[in-house]
Amino acid sequence: VDVSGSLATVGISNFAQDSLGDVVYVSLPDVGQTVNKGEECGALESVKAASDVYTPVGGTVAEVNTKLEDNPGLVNREPEGEGWLYKITMSDSTDIDGLMNEDEYKKFTDDEGGD
């Protein structure tokens, strides 16, 4: 999650895309949809598996990455950049307080067998 003011850009990490495999289909929430923190709001399908997407913050979906409709592999090539999933206007900025920062996530993925 990358936060700028009350707008959060949600995507998956490099570790997650690597674990998932080649993404072939992306289902995203609708613009204007209200979602609660922890709620299922989409899915990623790969050659290995399908995985639900749960929103790390609550609010209203402001934008979805329409590039993924025709190019779902962008999630694999640039998961932490152009392969973002959706942007959400947070209803409660404290939602991010319980999330891991980059260093904590790196340690977590290292412990899970990541790079």
Secondary structure by P-SEA (a helix, b strand, c coil): ccccccbbbbbbcaaaaaaaccccbbbbbcccccccccccccccccccbbbbbbbccccccccccccccccccccccccccccccccccccccccccccccaaaaaaaaaaaccc
